[in-house]
Amino acid sequence: MSHAFYIFTSYGVTALITLCLIGWTLADGRARRRELQELEAAGIRRRSAQANPEAAKP
């Protein structure tokens, strides 16, 4: 087994793990936003929205 094979394999595994973590973070963020939209549609509001009504304006 050559030294280059070990290095390239290590970089490949590291890149794969990093990409998986990025994908997981993006998917989880979308899921949380979807949950917040469902809760707001059901009439449940965030406490921060009540404290500062100006924050809701675009």
FENLIN-V223344 format. One record per pair of residues at least 6 apart in sequence whose ideal C-beta (glycine too) atoms are under 8 Angstrom apart, sorted by the first residue. I is the first residue (numbers start at 1). GAP is how many residues later the second one is. D is the distance in whole Angstrom. If there is no record, write none. Layout:
# FENLIN-V223344
I;GAP;D / I;GAP;D
This chain:
# FENLIN-V223344
36;10;8 / 40;6;8 / 48;7;7 / 49;6;7 / 49;7;6
